[in-house]
Amino acid sequence: MTLFEIDGNALLIRHAGEVIRIEPWGEHALRVRATVNAAFDPNAISALLPVAAPASGQITIQGQRAVVGNGSIAAEITARDSFEWADPTGMDIHIRFVNSVSGQELLAESSYHPSWPPPRHYRPVGGDLWQLETCFRAYDAERLYGLGQHQHGRLDQKGCVIELLQQNGEVSIPFMLSSRGYGFLWNNPAVGRVELGTNGTRWTAEATSQLDYWITAGNTPSDIIRHYTAVTGRAPLLPEFAAGFWQCKLRYQTQDELLRIARAYKQRGLPLSVIVIDFFHWTRFGDWRFDPHDWPDPSGMVKELAQMGVRVMVSVWPALSPNSANFKEAMQQGWLIRNLRGQPAQMAFVDRHVNGRVYLAYYDATHPEARRFIWQQVKQGYYDHGIKVYWLDACEPEMYPVQIDNLRFYSGDGRAVANAYPMLHARAFYEGMRGEGEEDVIFLCRSAWAGSQRYGAAVWSGDIQSTWEALQVQVRAGLNIGLSGIPWWTTDIGGFFGGDIQSDYFRELIVRWFQYGALCPLFRLHGYRLPYGDISGSGGDNEVWAFGEPAYSIIREVMFLRERLRPYVMRLMHTAHQQGDPPMRPLFYDFPADSSAWSVEDQFMFGPDVLVAPVLQAGARSRAVYLPAGAHWTDAWNRRTFPGGVTVQADASLERLPLFLRDGADLAVRQ
């Protein structure tokens, strides 16, 4: 019996009805695929880009053992005696990954029991789809980061159970970075979960045709992220305007209101780069055009704002109402997500010019023609008026109830493909913009998947509460999504739900959130302030002067701090574009040799030169700041210097954000 064979630069293992393929994929990395079907699915959605076979790849076979190497990583495949009595060969296949330089085990498959189930376990769910479980060993003291953006409030996710499901505020990007020196991508858009237990790690796909994962080794976290973004794509260069301040509220209801607010910013001498037109500016869900009653001259509006140096961003949802002018064609052409059961509707929501709720359907972003269709509508409704910045809201897509098993996409069963929706949705707009010759591309998205960054996707943290607890969570969430390949990230400054702008509680919170937001990759205000009123209305005031004194004076200075730092922000964005490094990252990213840096969750580096210690507690007027070993540090405000490897008590008066500059970095923090 031939257990192993070489197929080009890949190793094939055929055993007990399963075929496993292991091959080099990028630098210091391997891709593993396995199936119990007759063949691998050539149409499977993948986050990985095609790559040239690396020169360092090599395969050796010795009896019942084989090794696939690529740079500093190697997979050791062993046929071992098995207690699985149903297996007539009496063997099982075990895969172990090692650092080929140090010999250290990075990650190895593991069974919870010596007889059943095996590390790769398939349960039939219909046709050529399988519920798949893949299990690996757990390691003492291992820390795990990334996995998208989640609201559980943890940076190190060891011990967590993470649902692989796109939801508002929960962004599923199945890539994790380990403190053991590896990165792991579960290259599968299926709905499922990952359990990061102390007794094992288990990845589950509810329905899939095959196993597909990618693993890389690196000496530092930056090595790992660079390897990962090289094979999933890096963000375009951030447009210069996007590094400035973005103004938004629940919604500006009319063209006159929007222009009045933009003029007010300019009259006050405040920096403003982007102003946002949120939902319900349209005629119907799925028309993707302005209601002419409220927006009579979009082209003229865009031109006036451009003269002020302000770009317009418009909210675009992937939903269609049956009343939309585009619904019939989309339905006839098969461009809508289908339901296995019931009517072709996935969400009940309100809409313009309709009493009560309507049932909305979503276009199918996995369908190439559907992607071209939505772009053509957006082009006619917005782009042709000069609007070139799009807010891709509700792009999980958001639906109630969440019954993924009921969905059928062009690319297959909802359980098998749904998580790729936001990535493919961004692709529709990216390809549309590039087709028009546009180079400056950015989309604000509420969700993303592995590879979304290559299509210009910026992510914000969803509809969060206006509380201190929510602010604390966002710090961890933003760091983890940066370690998931998404360099462009932001929050609703002040939170989305709530915020009594007359209360002392909120006025202190908004100041601290602004200070934090100014040192995030994108700097953007949004919120549904009190009093709420009708969701289709305007919401409470949310301009920076609406928060009263002293909040306004402090926020004004924060806005100019961001302006002074914009050249530095753009340098970070160049690095993200060229190398994949996230602008906002945990301390250990730049100081991996400092063991204490790995446990700090409420500070971060903004690029290599700025340490940020946001104030996350009400009433705090000082805070402890850990300064990593391996550098000396200067307080950006009082110019005091400190050695690394120490904790200092920093001034955090209401107008002061603790900032420390590394090794005498010369940045324009102070006026």
TAMOCOR-V961219 format. One record per residue. N is the residue number from 1. SS is DSSP state (hx for helix, st for strand, lp for the rest). BURIAL is + if it has 24 or more other ideal C-beta (glycine too) atoms within 12 Angstrom, else -. D_LAST is the distance of its C-alpha to the last C-alpha in Angstrom with 2 decimals. Layout:
N|SS|BURIAL|D_LAST, N|SS|BURIAL|D_LAST
This chain:
1|lp|-|75.25, 2|lp|-|72.18, 3|lp|+|69.16, 4|st|+|66.54, 5|st|-|66.26, 6|st|-|63.79, 7|st|-|62.65, 8|lp|-|60.62, 9|lp|+|57.60, 10|st|+|58.14, 11|st|+|60.34, 12|st|+|62.53, 13|st|+|64.13, 14|st|-|66.96, 15|st|+|68.20, 16|lp|+|69.96, 17|lp|-|68.94, 18|st|+|65.27, 19|st|+|63.66, 20|st|+|60.50, 21|st|+|58.49, 22|st|+|55.95, 23|st|+|54.15, 24|st|+|51.13, 25|lp|+|48.29, 26|lp|+|45.22, 27|lp|+|44.16, 28|lp|+|45.32, 29|st|+|46.36, 30|st|+|49.53, 31|st|+|50.56, 32|st|+|53.38, 33|st|+|55.47, 34|st|+|58.66, 35|st|+|61.07, 36|lp|+|64.51, 37|lp|+|65.03, 38|lp|-|67.06, 39|lp|-|63.99, 40|lp|+|60.20, 41|lp|+|58.74, 42|lp|-|57.62, 43|lp|-|55.70, 44|lp|+|53.73, 45|lp|+|50.06, 46|lp|+|47.93, 47|lp|+|44.23, 48|lp|+|45.04, 49|lp|-|44.94, 50|lp|-|47.88, 51|lp|+|47.35, 52|lp|-|49.38, 53|lp|-|51.51, 54|lp|+|49.74, 55|lp|-|51.71, 56|lp|-|51.40, 57|lp|+|53.32, 58|st|+|56.71, 59|st|+|59.43, 60|st|-|62.19, 61|st|-|65.11, 62|st|-|67.45, 63|lp|-|70.01, 64|lp|-|68.45, 65|st|+|64.95, 66|st|+|62.42, 67|st|+|58.94, 68|st|+|56.36, 69|st|+|53.61, 70|st|+|50.45, 71|lp|+|48.22, 72|lp|+|47.12, 73|st|+|48.76, 74|st|+|52.45, 75|st|+|54.49, 76|st|+|57.72, 77|st|+|60.34, 78|st|+|63.41, 79|st|+|66.56, 80|st|+|67.54, 81|st|-|70.51, 82|lp|+|70.03, 83|lp|-|71.40, 84|lp|+|71.04, 85|lp|-|74.74, 86|lp|-|74.26, 87|lp|-|73.05, 88|lp|-|76.21, 89|lp|-|74.46, 90|lp|-|73.73, 91|st|+|70.27, 92|st|+|66.70, 93|st|+|63.75, 94|st|+|60.84, 95|st|+|57.49, 96|st|+|55.22, 97|st|+|51.98, 98|st|+|51.11, 99|st|+|48.58, 100|lp|+|50.89, 101|lp|-|49.23, 102|lp|-|49.22, 103|lp|-|52.05, 104|lp|-|50.14, 105|st|+|51.07, 106|st|+|48.16, 107|st|+|49.93, 108|st|+|53.58, 109|st|+|55.65, 110|lp|+|57.41, 111|lp|+|60.07, 112|lp|-|60.14, 113|lp|-|63.88, 114|lp|-|66.03, 115|lp|-|68.27, 116|lp|-|66.26, 117|lp|+|63.94, 118|lp|+|62.84, 119|lp|+|59.15, 120|st|+|59.26, 121|st|+|61.16, 122|st|+|62.07, 123|st|-|63.58, 124|st|-|64.93, 125|st|-|63.43, 126|st|-|65.27, 127|lp|-|65.93, 128|lp|-|63.96, 129|st|+|61.20, 130|st|+|60.84, 131|st|+|58.94, 132|st|+|57.43, 133|st|+|56.38, 134|st|+|55.02, 135|st|+|54.64, 136|st|+|52.92, 137|lp|+|52.87, 138|lp|+|50.31, 139|lp|+|48.88, 140|lp|-|47.97, 141|lp|-|44.28, 142|lp|+|43.27, 143|lp|+|40.01, 144|st|+|39.63, 145|st|+|36.55, 146|st|+|35.94, 147|st|+|38.69, 148|st|+|36.38, 149|st|+|34.72, 150|lp|+|36.50, 151|lp|+|35.98, 152|lp|-|37.84, 153|lp|+|34.76, 154|lp|+|35.49, 155|lp|+|33.74, 156|lp|+|36.80, 157|lp|+|39.57, 158|lp|+|42.52, 159|lp|-|45.05, 160|lp|+|44.00, 161|st|-|46.19, 162|st|+|44.18, 163|st|+|45.79, 164|st|+|45.63, 165|lp|+|45.37, 166|lp|+|42.74, 167|st|+|41.81, 168|lp|+|39.03, 169|lp|+|36.31, 170|st|+|38.50, 171|st|+|37.88, 172|st|+|40.61, 173|st|+|39.69, 174|st|+|42.37, 175|st|+|40.56, 176|st|+|39.86, 177|st|+|38.43, 178|st|+|40.35, 179|lp|+|39.39, 180|lp|+|42.76, 181|lp|+|41.39, 182|st|+|42.47, 183|st|+|41.31, 184|st|+|43.81, 185|st|+|43.99, 186|st|+|46.69, 187|lp|+|47.24, 188|lp|+|49.04, 189|lp|+|48.00, 190|lp|+|50.61, 191|lp|+|49.98, 192|st|+|50.46, 193|st|+|48.68, 194|st|+|47.66, 195|st|+|48.64, 196|st|+|46.71, 197|st|+|49.19, 198|lp|-|49.76, 199|lp|-|53.23, 200|st|+|52.38, 201|st|+|50.24, 202|st|+|51.88, 203|st|+|50.81, 204|st|+|52.80, 205|st|+|53.24, 206|st|+|55.30, 207|st|+|56.83, 208|st|+|56.48, 209|lp|+|58.71, 210|lp|+|57.34, 211|st|+|55.17, 212|st|+|52.15, 213|st|+|49.39, 214|st|+|47.24, 215|st|+|46.13, 216|st|+|44.06, 217|st|+|43.46, 218|lp|+|40.36, 219|lp|-|39.31, 220|lp|+|35.84, 221|hx|+|34.38, 222|hx|+|32.59, 223|hx|+|36.02, 224|hx|+|37.49, 225|hx|+|34.88, 226|hx|+|35.10, 227|hx|+|38.89, 228|hx|+|38.80, 229|hx|+|36.52, 230|hx|+|38.54, 231|hx|+|41.64, 232|hx|+|40.22, 233|lp|+|37.81, 234|lp|+|34.09, 235|lp|+|31.72, 236|lp|+|31.24, 237|lp|+|27.93, 238|lp|+|25.59, 239|lp|+|25.27, 240|hx|-|21.86, 241|hx|+|21.75, 242|hx|+|22.45, 243|hx|+|19.11, 244|lp|+|17.52, 245|st|+|18.27, 246|st|+|22.00, 247|st|+|23.49, 248|lp|+|26.92, 249|lp|+|29.35, 250|lp|+|33.01, 251|lp|+|33.81, 252|lp|+|33.42, 253|lp|+|37.08, 254|lp|+|37.22, 255|hx|+|35.76, 256|hx|-|35.13, 257|hx|+|33.18, 258|hx|+|30.94, 259|hx|+|30.23, 260|hx|-|29.62, 261|hx|+|26.89, 262|hx|+|25.20, 263|hx|-|25.40, 264|hx|-|23.95, 265|hx|+|20.78, 266|hx|-|20.47, 267|hx|-|21.45, 268|lp|-|18.67, 269|lp|-|16.10, 270|lp|+|15.54, 271|lp|+|15.44, 272|lp|+|18.96, 273|lp|+|20.67, 274|st|+|23.89, 275|st|+|26.09, 276|st|+|29.13, 277|st|+|32.76, 278|lp|+|34.35, 279|lp|+|38.07, 280|lp|+|40.95, 281|lp|+|39.88, 282|st|+|43.00, 283|lp|+|46.65, 284|lp|+|47.88, 285|lp|+|46.70, 286|lp|+|47.48, 287|lp|+|47.49, 288|lp|+|43.91, 289|lp|+|43.49, 290|st|+|42.09, 291|lp|+|44.26, 292|lp|-|44.79, 293|lp|-|45.23, 294|lp|+|41.59, 295|lp|+|40.09, 296|lp|-|42.22, 297|lp|-|40.14, 298|hx|+|37.92, 299|hx|-|37.73, 300|hx|-|36.60, 301|hx|+|34.00, 302|hx|+|32.56, 303|hx|-|32.49, 304|hx|+|30.69, 305|hx|+|28.01, 306|hx|-|27.69, 307|hx|-|27.09, 308|lp|+|24.06, 309|lp|-|22.85, 310|lp|+|24.09, 311|st|+|26.64, 312|st|+|29.38, 313|st|+|30.43, 314|st|+|33.90, 315|st|+|35.64, 316|st|+|38.78, 317|st|+|41.23, 318|lp|+|44.07, 319|st|+|46.57, 320|st|+|49.42, 321|st|+|51.43, 322|lp|+|55.16, 323|lp|-|54.53, 324|lp|+|52.18, 325|lp|-|53.43, 326|lp|+|52.73, 327|hx|+|54.40, 328|hx|-|57.95, 329|hx|-|57.14, 330|hx|+|54.95, 331|hx|+|57.76, 332|hx|-|60.47, 333|hx|-|58.67, 334|lp|-|57.88, 335|lp|+|54.12, 336|st|+|53.64, 337|lp|+|53.48, 338|st|+|57.01, 339|st|+|58.25, 340|lp|-|61.18, 341|lp|-|62.20, 342|lp|-|61.86, 343|lp|-|60.26, 344|lp|+|57.44, 345|lp|+|54.70, 346|lp|+|52.08, 347|st|+|50.20, 348|st|-|50.89, 349|st|+|48.05, 350|st|-|47.59, 351|lp|+|47.29, 352|lp|+|47.11, 353|lp|-|50.30, 354|lp|-|52.16, 355|lp|-|53.45, 356|lp|-|53.08, 357|st|-|52.03, 358|st|+|52.70, 359|st|+|53.34, 360|st|+|50.90, 361|st|+|51.63, 362|st|+|49.18, 363|st|+|49.49, 364|lp|+|50.29, 365|lp|+|47.36, 366|lp|+|49.66, 367|lp|+|51.79, 368|hx|-|50.75, 369|hx|-|52.32, 370|hx|+|50.65, 371|hx|+|47.25, 372|hx|-|48.08, 373|hx|+|49.39, 374|hx|+|46.24, 375|hx|+|44.10, 376|hx|+|46.47, 377|hx|+|46.19, 378|hx|+|42.38, 379|hx|+|42.42, 380|hx|-|44.68, 381|hx|+|42.96, 382|lp|+|39.26, 383|hx|+|38.62, 384|hx|-|40.86, 385|hx|+|38.69, 386|lp|+|35.65, 387|lp|+|34.26, 388|lp|+|33.33, 389|st|+|31.37, 390|st|+|33.63, 391|st|+|33.39, 392|st|+|36.40, 393|st|+|37.00, 394|lp|+|39.90, 395|lp|+|40.55, 396|lp|+|42.13, 397|lp|+|44.19, 398|lp|+|44.23, 399|lp|+|47.81, 400|lp|-|50.00, 401|lp|-|52.09, 402|lp|-|50.69, 403|lp|-|53.94, 404|hx|+|52.98, 405|hx|+|56.63, 406|hx|+|57.54, 407|st|+|55.37, 408|st|+|56.67, 409|st|+|54.43, 410|lp|+|55.42, 411|lp|+|54.51, 412|st|+|56.54, 413|st|+|56.81, 414|hx|+|53.74, 415|hx|+|53.85, 416|hx|+|53.66, 417|hx|+|50.90, 418|hx|+|48.81, 419|hx|+|45.68, 420|hx|+|45.09, 421|hx|+|44.86, 422|hx|+|41.05, 423|hx|+|40.77, 424|hx|+|43.54, 425|hx|+|42.14, 426|hx|+|38.84, 427|hx|+|41.06, 428|hx|+|42.77, 429|hx|+|39.59, 430|hx|+|38.27, 431|hx|+|41.59, 432|hx|+|41.76, 433|hx|+|38.39, 434|hx|-|39.15, 435|hx|-|42.56, 436|lp|-|40.94, 437|lp|-|39.05, 438|lp|+|35.63, 439|lp|-|33.24, 440|lp|-|30.21, 441|lp|+|31.68, 442|lp|+|30.27, 443|st|+|32.16, 444|st|+|31.00, 445|st|+|33.89, 446|lp|+|35.02, 447|lp|+|37.10, 448|lp|+|37.57, 449|lp|+|39.96, 450|lp|+|39.93, 451|lp|+|39.03, 452|hx|+|37.24, 453|hx|+|34.12, 454|hx|+|36.04, 455|hx|+|36.51, 456|lp|+|32.87, 457|st|+|32.94, 458|st|+|29.78, 459|st|+|30.77, 460|st|+|29.61, 461|lp|+|31.08, 462|lp|+|33.51, 463|lp|+|34.45, 464|lp|+|33.23, 465|st|+|33.31, 466|lp|+|30.59, 467|lp|+|30.88, 468|hx|+|29.18, 469|hx|-|31.94, 470|hx|+|31.14, 471|hx|+|27.46, 472|hx|+|28.67, 473|hx|+|31.06, 474|hx|+|28.58, 475|hx|+|26.67, 476|hx|+|29.99, 477|hx|+|31.10, 478|hx|+|28.09, 479|hx|+|28.45, 480|hx|+|32.16, 481|hx|+|31.97, 482|hx|+|29.61, 483|lp|+|32.38, 484|lp|+|34.84, 485|lp|+|33.60, 486|lp|+|31.33, 487|lp|+|27.78, 488|lp|+|26.62, 489|st|+|26.47, 490|st|+|25.06, 491|lp|+|26.21, 492|lp|+|26.72, 493|st|+|23.66, 494|lp|+|25.43, 495|lp|+|28.73, 496|lp|+|31.37, 497|st|+|34.28, 498|lp|+|33.64, 499|lp|+|30.80, 500|lp|+|31.75, 501|lp|+|28.70, 502|lp|-|30.13, 503|lp|-|30.40, 504|hx|-|28.22, 505|hx|+|28.96, 506|hx|+|27.45, 507|hx|+|24.44, 508|hx|+|23.38, 509|hx|+|24.37, 510|hx|+|22.42, 511|hx|+|19.14, 512|hx|+|19.88, 513|hx|+|21.14, 514|hx|+|18.05, 515|hx|+|15.98, 516|hx|+|18.70, 517|hx|+|19.08, 518|lp|+|15.57, 519|lp|+|16.55, 520|lp|+|20.00, 521|lp|+|21.23, 522|lp|+|21.47, 523|st|+|19.46, 524|st|+|22.12, 525|st|+|23.19, 526|lp|+|26.96, 527|lp|+|29.56, 528|st|+|32.92, 529|lp|+|32.06, 530|lp|+|34.61, 531|lp|-|36.95, 532|lp|-|38.19, 533|lp|-|41.03, 534|lp|-|42.66, 535|lp|-|40.95, 536|lp|+|41.67, 537|lp|-|39.84, 538|lp|+|36.18, 539|lp|+|35.16, 540|lp|+|32.85, 541|lp|+|29.65, 542|lp|+|26.73, 543|lp|+|23.93, 544|hx|+|20.61, 545|hx|+|21.53, 546|hx|+|24.92, 547|hx|+|23.83, 548|lp|-|23.42, 549|lp|-|21.27, 550|lp|-|19.40, 551|hx|+|19.20, 552|hx|+|18.01, 553|hx|-|14.99, 554|hx|+|13.93, 555|hx|+|14.86, 556|hx|+|12.97, 557|hx|+|9.60, 558|hx|+|11.22, 559|hx|+|12.20, 560|hx|+|8.88, 561|hx|+|8.10, 562|hx|+|11.45, 563|hx|+|10.86, 564|hx|-|8.30, 565|hx|+|11.02, 566|hx|+|13.88, 567|hx|-|14.90, 568|hx|+|15.30, 569|hx|+|17.16, 570|hx|-|19.43, 571|hx|+|20.22, 572|hx|+|21.36, 573|hx|+|23.39, 574|hx|+|25.04, 575|hx|+|26.11, 576|hx|+|27.43, 577|hx|+|29.37, 578|hx|-|30.79, 579|hx|-|31.43, 580|lp|+|31.16, 581|lp|+|28.56, 582|lp|+|26.89, 583|lp|+|23.07, 584|st|+|23.31, 585|st|+|25.93, 586|lp|+|27.39, 587|hx|+|26.73, 588|hx|+|30.19, 589|hx|+|29.44, 590|hx|+|27.48, 591|lp|+|29.37, 592|lp|+|32.95, 593|lp|-|34.56, 594|lp|-|32.95, 595|hx|-|35.44, 596|hx|-|33.22, 597|hx|+|30.56, 598|hx|+|33.23, 599|hx|-|33.54, 600|lp|+|29.92, 601|lp|+|29.67, 602|lp|+|26.67, 603|lp|+|23.89, 604|st|+|23.18, 605|st|+|21.64, 606|st|+|19.42, 607|lp|+|20.65, 608|lp|+|21.55, 609|lp|+|18.23, 610|st|+|16.70, 611|st|+|18.76, 612|st|+|18.27, 613|st|+|20.14, 614|lp|+|20.24, 615|lp|+|21.61, 616|lp|+|25.02, 617|lp|-|26.95, 618|lp|-|27.20, 619|lp|-|26.37, 620|lp|+|24.76, 621|lp|-|22.20, 622|st|-|22.30, 623|st|+|23.63, 624|st|-|25.28, 625|st|+|23.61, 626|st|+|25.75, 627|st|+|24.32, 628|lp|+|26.74, 629|lp|+|28.89, 630|lp|-|28.60, 631|lp|+|25.02, 632|st|-|22.91, 633|st|+|19.78, 634|st|+|16.48, 635|st|+|14.86, 636|lp|+|11.32, 637|lp|-|10.33, 638|lp|-|12.83, 639|lp|-|13.61, 640|lp|-|17.27, 641|st|-|19.44, 642|st|+|22.48, 643|st|-|25.43, 644|lp|+|26.37, 645|lp|-|29.20, 646|st|-|28.15, 647|st|-|27.10, 648|st|+|24.52, 649|st|-|23.78, 650|st|+|20.13, 651|st|+|18.49, 652|lp|+|18.39, 653|lp|-|18.05, 654|lp|+|17.98, 655|lp|+|14.25, 656|lp|+|13.76, 657|lp|+|14.69, 658|st|+|15.97, 659|st|+|14.59, 660|st|+|15.97, 661|st|+|15.57, 662|st|+|18.93, 663|lp|-|20.25, 664|lp|-|17.11, 665|lp|+|15.63, 666|lp|-|12.76, 667|lp|+|10.49, 668|lp|-|6.94, 669|lp|+|6.71, 670|lp|-|3.79, 671|lp|-|0.00
